[in-house]
Amino acid sequence: MAKKQSRLHFLSLLGLLGLLGLLGLITGNRSFYSFFSFFGFFGFAGLSTIKQDERYAQNVARSGLNGFVVAIVGLALVMFVATLREQIDLAALGVAITFVAALLTFVGSFHYYDH
């Protein structure tokens, strides 16, 4: 009887980018904290049993579109407010928050479309 080999899903490897958030702790630059949101991709590690067919590719594309729209709208609002207030720290924090929101939108949308 052949033992089934479990593989690591390729999207779960994006979770390793979350380690860049540790640079925020070392350098004191709060902009690096947004990289901690990449740890959410480790949730895809158990998806190696899913067939990667046309429906799967469509779900990834739809989720990517949702995340892209959140990023574009969020960044436009952040830059508008930061320009009005003339504060670069506000812009850096807003970009980090928008980055996290876009990644969470992608992950949440993918789980919604997949089930």
DSSP file (Angstrom, degrees, kcal/mol; ACC not computed):
  #  RESIDUE AA STRUCTURE BP1 BP2  ACC     N-H-->O    O-->H-N    N-H-->O    O-->H-N    TCO  KAPPA ALPHA  PHI   PSI    X-CA   Y-CA   Z-CA
    1    1 A M              0   0    0      0, 0.0     2,-0.3     0, 0.0     0, 0.0   0.000 360.0 360.0 360.0 125.1    0.0    0.0    0.0
    2    2 A A        -     0   0    0      1,-0.1     2,-0.4     3,-0.0     0, 0.0  -0.580 360.0-126.6 -80.9 135.0    1.5    3.3   -1.1
    3    3 A K        -     0   0    0     -2,-0.3     2,-0.3     1,-0.1    -1,-0.1  -0.658  25.0-118.5 -82.1 131.8    1.7    6.0    1.5
    4    4 A K        -     0   0    0     -2,-0.4     2,-0.5     1,-0.1    -1,-0.1  -0.555  25.5-138.7 -73.5 128.1    0.1    9.3    0.4
    5    5 A Q        -     0   0    0     -2,-0.3     2,-0.4     1,-0.0    -1,-0.1  -0.753  11.1-142.6 -91.1 127.3    2.7   12.0    0.4
    6    6 A S        -     0   0    0     -2,-0.5     2,-0.3    43,-0.0    43,-0.0  -0.752  16.8-159.8 -91.7 135.7    1.5   15.4    1.7
    7    7 A R        -     0   0    0     -2,-0.4     2,-0.5    38,-0.1    41,-0.2  -0.777  21.4-111.7-111.5 156.8    2.8   18.5   -0.1
    8    8 A L        -     0   0    0     -2,-0.3     2,-0.1    39,-0.1    37,-0.1  -0.745  37.1-117.5 -85.6 130.8    3.0   22.0    1.1
    9    9 A H    >>  -     0   0    0     -2,-0.5     3,-0.9    36,-0.4     4,-0.6  -0.449  17.3-128.5 -70.6 140.9    0.7   24.3   -0.8
   10   10 A F  G >4 S+     0   0    0      1,-0.3     3,-0.8     2,-0.2     4,-0.3   0.813 105.9  57.4 -64.7 -31.2    2.5   27.0   -2.8
   11   11 A L  G >4 S+     0   0    0      1,-0.2     3,-1.2     2,-0.2     4,-0.3   0.805  96.7  63.8 -68.7 -27.3    0.4   29.8   -1.4
   12   12 A S  G X4 S+     0   0    0     -3,-0.9     3,-1.4    32,-0.3    -1,-0.2   0.748  88.6  69.5 -69.0 -21.2    1.4   28.9    2.2
   13   13 A L  G X< S+     0   0    0     -3,-0.8     3,-1.5    -4,-0.6     4,-0.3   0.740  83.6  71.1 -68.4 -21.3    5.0   29.7    1.3
   14   14 A L  G X  S+     0   0    0     -3,-1.2     3,-1.5    -4,-0.3    -1,-0.3   0.722  81.0  76.0 -65.0 -19.1    4.0   33.4    1.2
   15   15 A G  G X  S+     0   0    0     -3,-1.4     3,-1.6    -4,-0.3    -1,-0.3   0.751  78.9  71.2 -62.7 -23.8    3.7   33.1    5.0
   16   16 A L  G X  S+     0   0    0     -3,-1.5     3,-1.6     1,-0.3    -1,-0.3   0.758  82.7  70.4 -65.7 -23.0    7.4   33.3    5.2
   17   17 A L  G X  S+     0   0    0     -3,-1.5     3,-1.7     1,-0.3    -1,-0.3   0.702  80.5  77.5 -65.9 -17.4    7.3   36.9    4.2
   18   18 A G  G X  S+     0   0    0     -3,-1.6     3,-1.6     1,-0.3     4,-0.3   0.734  77.0  73.1 -62.8 -22.0    5.8   37.5    7.7
   19   19 A L  G X  S+     0   0    0     -3,-1.6     3,-1.4     1,-0.3     4,-0.3   0.731  80.7  71.7 -66.0 -20.2    9.3   37.2    9.1
   20   20 A L  G X  S+     0   0    0     -3,-1.7     3,-1.4     1,-0.3     4,-0.4   0.740  82.6  72.3 -65.9 -21.2   10.0   40.7    7.6
   21   21 A G  G X> S+     0   0    0     -3,-1.6     3,-1.1    -4,-0.3     4,-0.7   0.756  82.4  69.7 -63.8 -23.6    7.8   42.1   10.3
   22   22 A L  H <> S+     0   0    0     -3,-1.4     4,-1.8    -4,-0.3     3,-0.4   0.761  84.6  69.1 -66.1 -23.4   10.5   41.3   12.8
   23   23 A L  H <> S+     0   0    0     -3,-1.4     4,-3.2    -4,-0.3     6,-0.4   0.822  92.3  60.0 -63.1 -29.0   12.5   44.1   11.2
   24   24 A G  H <> S+     0   0    0     -3,-1.1     4,-1.4    -4,-0.4    -1,-0.2   0.857 105.1  47.6 -65.4 -34.7   10.0   46.5   12.7
   25   25 A L  H  < S+     0   0    0     -4,-0.7    -2,-0.2    -3,-0.4    -1,-0.2   0.865 117.7  41.8 -72.1 -36.2   10.8   45.2   16.2
   26   26 A I  H  < S+     0   0    0     -4,-1.8    -2,-0.2     1,-0.1    -3,-0.2   0.928 125.7  30.7 -77.4 -46.6   14.6   45.5   15.5
   27   27 A T  H  < S-     0   0    0     -4,-3.2    -3,-0.2     2,-0.2    -2,-0.2   0.685  97.0-126.8 -89.5 -18.9   14.7   48.9   13.7
   28   28 A G     <  +     0   0    0     -4,-1.4     2,-0.7    -5,-0.4    -4,-0.2   0.492  62.8 139.2  83.0   2.8   11.7   50.6   15.3
   29   29 A N    >   -     0   0    0     -6,-0.4     3,-1.3     1,-0.2    -1,-0.3  -0.735  41.6-159.3 -83.1 112.5   10.2   51.3   11.9
   30   30 A R  G >  S+     0   0    0     -2,-0.7     3,-1.2     1,-0.3     4,-0.3   0.651  80.4  77.7 -69.9 -15.0    6.4   50.6   12.3
   31   31 A S  G >  S+     0   0    0      1,-0.3     3,-1.0     2,-0.2    -1,-0.3   0.792  85.4  62.4 -65.4 -26.8    5.9   50.2    8.5
   32   32 A F  G X  S+     0   0    0     -3,-1.3     3,-1.6     1,-0.2     4,-0.3   0.687  83.0  79.7 -72.1 -17.2    7.4   46.7    8.7
   33   33 A Y  G X  S+     0   0    0     -3,-1.2     3,-1.6     1,-0.3     4,-0.3   0.774  78.3  70.2 -63.2 -24.9    4.6   45.5   11.0
   34   34 A S  G X  S+     0   0    0     -3,-1.0     3,-1.5    -4,-0.3    -1,-0.3   0.766  84.4  69.9 -64.8 -22.7    2.3   45.2    8.0
   35   35 A F  G X  S+     0   0    0     -3,-1.6     3,-1.6     1,-0.3    -1,-0.3   0.707  80.0  76.0 -68.3 -17.4    4.4   42.2    6.9
   36   36 A F  G X  S+     0   0    0     -3,-1.6     3,-1.6    -4,-0.3    -1,-0.3   0.766  80.5  71.4 -62.3 -23.0    3.0   40.2    9.9
   37   37 A S  G X  S+     0   0    0     -3,-1.5     3,-1.6    -4,-0.3    -1,-0.3   0.732  81.2  72.7 -66.7 -19.6   -0.3   39.9    7.9
   38   38 A F  G X  S+     0   0    0     -3,-1.6     3,-2.0     1,-0.3    -1,-0.3   0.719  77.1  77.6 -66.7 -18.9    1.5   37.4    5.6
   39   39 A F  G X  S+     0   0    0     -3,-1.6     3,-1.5     1,-0.3    -1,-0.3   0.747  78.5  73.9 -62.0 -20.2    1.4   34.9    8.4
   40   40 A G  G X  S+     0   0    0     -3,-1.6     3,-1.4     1,-0.3    -1,-0.3   0.737  81.8  69.2 -63.0 -22.5   -2.2   34.4    7.4
   41   41 A F  G X  S+     0   0    0     -3,-2.0     3,-1.8     1,-0.3    -1,-0.3   0.663  78.2  77.7 -72.9 -14.5   -1.1   32.5    4.3
   42   42 A F  G X  S+     0   0    0     -3,-1.5     3,-1.6     1,-0.3    -1,-0.3   0.709  78.9  74.5 -65.3 -16.5    0.1   29.6    6.5
   43   43 A G  G X  S+     0   0    0     -3,-1.4     3,-0.6     1,-0.3    -1,-0.3   0.684  84.6  64.7 -66.4 -17.7   -3.6   28.7    6.6
   44   44 A F  G X  S+     0   0    0     -3,-1.8     3,-1.7     1,-0.2   -32,-0.3   0.482  74.6  93.0 -82.1  -2.4   -3.3   27.5    3.1
   45   45 A A  G X  S+     0   0    0     -3,-1.6     3,-0.6     1,-0.3   -36,-0.4   0.834  82.9  52.4 -62.7 -32.5   -0.9   24.7    4.2
   46   46 A G  G X  S+     0   0    0     -3,-0.6     3,-0.5    -4,-0.2    -1,-0.3   0.398  88.6  83.0 -83.8   4.6   -3.7   22.2    4.6
   47   47 A L  G X   +     0   0    0     -3,-1.7     3,-1.6     1,-0.2    -1,-0.2   0.225  52.6 107.2 -92.9  15.5   -5.0   22.8    1.1
   48   48 A S  G <  S+     0   0    0     -3,-0.6    -1,-0.2     1,-0.3    -2,-0.1   0.689  73.8  60.7 -69.5 -14.9   -2.6   20.5   -0.6
   49   49 A T  G <  S+     0   0    0     -3,-0.5     2,-0.3     2,-0.1    -1,-0.3   0.563  81.5 104.0 -86.8  -7.7   -5.5   18.0   -1.2
   50   50 A I  S <  S-     0   0    0     -3,-1.6     2,-0.3     1,-0.1    -3,-0.0  -0.556  77.5-119.9 -77.5 134.4   -7.5   20.4   -3.3
   51   51 A K        -     0   0    0     -2,-0.3     2,-1.4     1,-0.1     5,-0.2  -0.576  17.9-138.5 -71.4 130.6   -7.5   19.8   -7.0
   52   52 A Q        +     0   0    0     -2,-0.3     2,-0.1     4,-0.1    -1,-0.1  -0.667  50.7 140.8 -93.4  83.2   -6.1   22.9   -8.7
   53   53 A D  S  > S-     0   0    0     -2,-1.4     4,-2.1     0, 0.0     5,-0.2  -0.226  70.2 -71.8-108.6-162.4   -8.5   23.0  -11.6
   54   54 A E  H  > S+     0   0    0      1,-0.2     4,-2.2     2,-0.2     5,-0.1   0.868 130.1  53.1 -65.2 -36.8  -10.3   25.9  -13.5
   55   55 A R  H  > S+     0   0    0      2,-0.2     4,-2.3     1,-0.2    -1,-0.2   0.905 108.6  50.0 -66.1 -40.8  -12.6   26.6  -10.6
   56   56 A Y  H  > S+     0   0    0      2,-0.2     4,-2.2     1,-0.2    -2,-0.2   0.929 111.3  48.2 -62.3 -45.6   -9.6   26.9   -8.2
   57   57 A A  H  X S+     0   0    0     -4,-2.1     4,-2.2     1,-0.2    -2,-0.2   0.878 111.1  51.5 -63.5 -37.3   -7.9   29.3  -10.6
   58   58 A Q  H  X S+     0   0    0     -4,-2.2     4,-2.6     2,-0.2    -1,-0.2   0.896 108.9  50.6 -66.3 -39.8  -11.1   31.3  -10.9
   59   59 A N  H  X S+     0   0    0     -4,-2.3     4,-2.3     2,-0.2    -2,-0.2   0.892 110.8  48.6 -65.6 -39.6  -11.4   31.6   -7.1
   60   60 A V  H  X S+     0   0    0     -4,-2.2     4,-2.4     2,-0.2    -1,-0.2   0.910 112.7  48.7 -65.1 -41.6   -7.8   32.8   -6.8
   61   61 A A  H  X S+     0   0    0     -4,-2.2     4,-2.1     2,-0.2    -2,-0.2   0.918 112.2  47.7 -66.1 -43.0   -8.4   35.4   -9.5
   62   62 A R  H  X S+     0   0    0     -4,-2.6     4,-2.0     2,-0.2    -1,-0.2   0.903 113.5  48.1 -64.1 -40.7  -11.6   36.7   -8.0
   63   63 A S  H  X S+     0   0    0     -4,-2.3     4,-2.3     1,-0.2    -2,-0.2   0.894 110.1  52.2 -66.5 -39.8  -10.0   36.9   -4.6
   64   64 A G  H  X S+     0   0    0     -4,-2.4     4,-2.3     1,-0.2    -1,-0.2   0.878 107.8  52.1 -63.0 -38.0   -7.0   38.7   -6.1
   65   65 A L  H  X S+     0   0    0     -4,-2.1     4,-2.5     2,-0.2    -2,-0.2   0.915 108.6  50.5 -64.3 -42.8   -9.4   41.2   -7.7
   66   66 A N  H  X S+     0   0    0     -4,-2.0     4,-2.1     1,-0.2    -2,-0.2   0.925 112.4  46.5 -60.8 -44.6  -11.1   41.9   -4.4
   67   67 A G  H  X S+     0   0    0     -4,-2.3     4,-2.1     1,-0.2    -1,-0.2   0.875 111.4  52.3 -65.1 -37.1   -7.8   42.5   -2.7
   68   68 A F  H  X S+     0   0    0     -4,-2.3     4,-2.6     2,-0.2    -2,-0.2   0.911 108.7  49.6 -65.5 -43.1   -6.6   44.7   -5.5
   69   69 A V  H  X S+     0   0    0     -4,-2.5     4,-2.5     1,-0.2     5,-0.3   0.916 110.9  49.8 -63.7 -42.9   -9.7   46.9   -5.3
   70   70 A V  H  X S+     0   0    0     -4,-2.1     4,-2.5     1,-0.2     5,-0.2   0.909 112.4  48.6 -61.2 -41.2   -9.3   47.3   -1.5
   71   71 A A  H  X S+     0   0    0     -4,-2.1     4,-2.6     2,-0.2     5,-0.2   0.916 112.6  46.6 -66.2 -43.4   -5.7   48.3   -2.0
   72   72 A I  H  X S+     0   0    0     -4,-2.6     4,-1.9     2,-0.2    -2,-0.2   0.943 117.5  41.6 -66.0 -48.1   -6.4   50.8   -4.7
   73   73 A V  H  X S+     0   0    0     -4,-2.5     4,-2.2    -5,-0.2    -2,-0.2   0.922 116.8  49.2 -65.8 -43.6   -9.3   52.5   -2.9
   74   74 A G  H  X S+     0   0    0     -4,-2.5     4,-2.5    -5,-0.3    -2,-0.2   0.911 111.5  47.7 -63.1 -43.8   -7.5   52.4    0.4
   75   75 A L  H  X S+     0   0    0     -4,-2.6     4,-2.5    -5,-0.2     5,-0.2   0.869 109.9  53.1 -67.8 -35.4   -4.2   53.8   -0.9
   76   76 A A  H  X S+     0   0    0     -4,-1.9     4,-1.9    -5,-0.2    -1,-0.2   0.930 112.5  44.7 -63.6 -43.8   -6.1   56.6   -2.7
   77   77 A L  H  X S+     0   0    0     -4,-2.2     4,-2.5     2,-0.2     5,-0.2   0.910 113.3  50.4 -65.9 -41.8   -7.9   57.6    0.5
   78   78 A V  H  X S+     0   0    0     -4,-2.5     4,-2.8     1,-0.2     5,-0.2   0.927 112.0  46.4 -63.2 -45.8   -4.7   57.3    2.6
   79   79 A M  H  X S+     0   0    0     -4,-2.5     4,-1.9     2,-0.2    -1,-0.2   0.870 112.0  51.9 -66.8 -35.6   -2.7   59.5    0.2
   80   80 A F  H  X S+     0   0    0     -4,-1.9     4,-2.0    -5,-0.2    -2,-0.2   0.943 114.5  41.5 -63.6 -48.6   -5.5   62.1    0.1
   81   81 A V  H  X S+     0   0    0     -4,-2.5     4,-2.3     1,-0.2     5,-0.2   0.902 114.6  51.2 -67.7 -41.0   -5.8   62.4    3.8
   82   82 A A  H  X>S+     0   0    0     -4,-2.8     4,-1.4    -5,-0.2     5,-1.2   0.854 109.9  50.6 -65.9 -33.5   -2.0   62.4    4.3
   83   83 A T  H  <5S+     0   0    0     -4,-1.9    -1,-0.2    -5,-0.2    -2,-0.2   0.905 110.7  48.6 -69.5 -41.3   -1.6   65.1    1.7
   84   84 A L  H  <5S+     0   0    0     -4,-2.0    -2,-0.2     1,-0.2    -1,-0.2   0.897 119.5  37.8 -64.6 -39.6   -4.3   67.3    3.5
   85   85 A R  H  <5S-     0   0    0     -4,-2.3    -1,-0.2    -5,-0.1    -2,-0.2   0.637  98.1-139.6 -87.1 -15.1   -2.7   66.8    6.9
   86   86 A E  T  <5 +     0   0    0     -4,-1.4     2,-0.5    -5,-0.2    -3,-0.2   0.902  53.7 137.3  55.0  47.0    0.9   67.0    5.5
   87   87 A Q     >< -     0   0    0     -5,-1.2     4,-1.2     1,-0.1    -1,-0.2  -0.974  40.0-168.0-126.3 117.2    2.1   64.2    7.8
   88   88 A I  H  > S+     0   0    0     -2,-0.5     4,-2.2     1,-0.2     5,-0.2   0.808  89.4  59.7 -73.6 -29.7    4.4   61.5    6.4
   89   89 A D  H  > S+     0   0    0      1,-0.2     4,-2.3     2,-0.2    -1,-0.2   0.880 103.6  51.9 -65.5 -36.5    4.0   59.3    9.5
   90   90 A L  H  > S+     0   0    0      1,-0.2     4,-2.4     2,-0.2    -1,-0.2   0.889 108.8  50.8 -65.3 -38.7    0.2   59.1    8.8
   91   91 A A  H  X S+     0   0    0     -4,-1.2     4,-2.4     2,-0.2    -2,-0.2   0.915 110.1  49.1 -65.2 -43.0    1.0   58.1    5.2
   92   92 A A  H  X S+     0   0    0     -4,-2.2     4,-1.9     1,-0.2    -2,-0.2   0.915 114.1  45.3 -64.1 -42.9    3.3   55.3    6.4
   93   93 A L  H  X S+     0   0    0     -4,-2.3     4,-2.4     1,-0.2    -1,-0.2   0.898 112.8  51.3 -66.9 -39.7    0.8   54.0    8.9
   94   94 A G  H  X S+     0   0    0     -4,-2.4     4,-2.5     1,-0.2    -2,-0.2   0.881 108.6  50.7 -65.4 -38.7   -2.0   54.2    6.4
   95   95 A V  H  X S+     0   0    0     -4,-2.4     4,-2.3     2,-0.2    -1,-0.2   0.904 110.9  49.7 -65.2 -40.7   -0.1   52.3    3.7
   96   96 A A  H  X S+     0   0    0     -4,-1.9     4,-2.1     2,-0.2    -2,-0.2   0.919 112.3  47.0 -63.8 -43.4    0.6   49.5    6.3
   97   97 A I  H  X S+     0   0    0     -4,-2.4     4,-2.5     1,-0.2    -2,-0.2   0.904 112.4  49.7 -65.8 -40.9   -3.0   49.3    7.3
   98   98 A T  H  X S+     0   0    0     -4,-2.5     4,-2.4     2,-0.2    -1,-0.2   0.883 108.9  53.0 -64.8 -38.3   -4.1   49.2    3.6
   99   99 A F  H  X S+     0   0    0     -4,-2.3     4,-2.1     2,-0.2    -2,-0.2   0.922 111.0  46.0 -62.4 -45.1   -1.6   46.5    2.9
  100  100 A V  H  X S+     0   0    0     -4,-2.1     4,-2.7     1,-0.2     5,-0.2   0.918 111.8  51.8 -63.7 -43.5   -3.0   44.4    5.8
  101  101 A A  H  X S+     0   0    0     -4,-2.5     4,-2.1     1,-0.2    -2,-0.2   0.894 109.5  49.7 -62.3 -40.1   -6.6   45.0    4.7
  102  102 A A  H  X S+     0   0    0     -4,-2.4     4,-2.1     2,-0.2    -1,-0.2   0.910 112.6  46.6 -66.4 -41.8   -5.8   44.0    1.1
  103  103 A L  H  X S+     0   0    0     -4,-2.1     4,-2.5     2,-0.2     5,-0.2   0.915 113.1  48.5 -66.7 -41.9   -4.1   40.7    2.2
  104  104 A L  H  X S+     0   0    0     -4,-2.7     4,-2.7     1,-0.2     5,-0.2   0.858 110.0  53.2 -66.5 -33.4   -6.9   39.9    4.6
  105  105 A T  H  X S+     0   0    0     -4,-2.1     4,-2.6    -5,-0.2     5,-0.2   0.913 109.8  48.4 -65.1 -42.4   -9.5   40.6    1.9
  106  106 A F  H  X S+     0   0    0     -4,-2.1     4,-2.4     2,-0.2    -2,-0.2   0.954 115.3  43.1 -61.4 -49.9   -7.7   38.2   -0.4
  107  107 A V  H  X S+     0   0    0     -4,-2.5     4,-2.1     1,-0.2    -2,-0.2   0.924 116.9  46.6 -65.0 -44.5   -7.5   35.4    2.2
  108  108 A G  H  X S+     0   0    0     -4,-2.7     4,-2.1    -5,-0.2    -1,-0.2   0.902 113.1  49.1 -64.8 -41.1  -11.1   35.9    3.4
  109  109 A S  H  X S+     0   0    0     -4,-2.6     4,-3.0    -5,-0.2     5,-0.3   0.901 109.5  52.3 -64.9 -40.6  -12.4   36.1   -0.2
  110  110 A F  H  X S+     0   0    0     -4,-2.4     4,-2.2    -5,-0.2    -2,-0.2   0.926 110.6  46.7 -63.6 -43.1  -10.6   32.9   -1.1
  111  111 A H  H  X S+     0   0    0     -4,-2.1     4,-1.1     2,-0.2    -1,-0.2   0.884 113.9  49.6 -65.1 -36.6  -12.0   31.0    1.8
  112  112 A Y  H  < S+     0   0    0     -4,-2.1     3,-0.4     1,-0.2    -2,-0.2   0.945 114.9  42.3 -66.4 -47.8  -15.5   32.3    1.0
  113  113 A Y  H  < S+     0   0    0     -4,-3.0    -2,-0.2     1,-0.2    -1,-0.2   0.807 111.6  56.0 -70.2 -28.8  -15.3   31.4   -2.6
  114  114 A D  H  <        0   0    0     -4,-2.2    -1,-0.2    -5,-0.3    -2,-0.2   0.756 360.0 360.0 -76.7 -23.6  -13.8   28.0   -2.0
  115  115 A H     <        0   0    0     -4,-1.1    -1,-0.2    -3,-0.4    -2,-0.2   0.435 360.0 360.0-109.0 360.0  -16.5   26.9    0.4
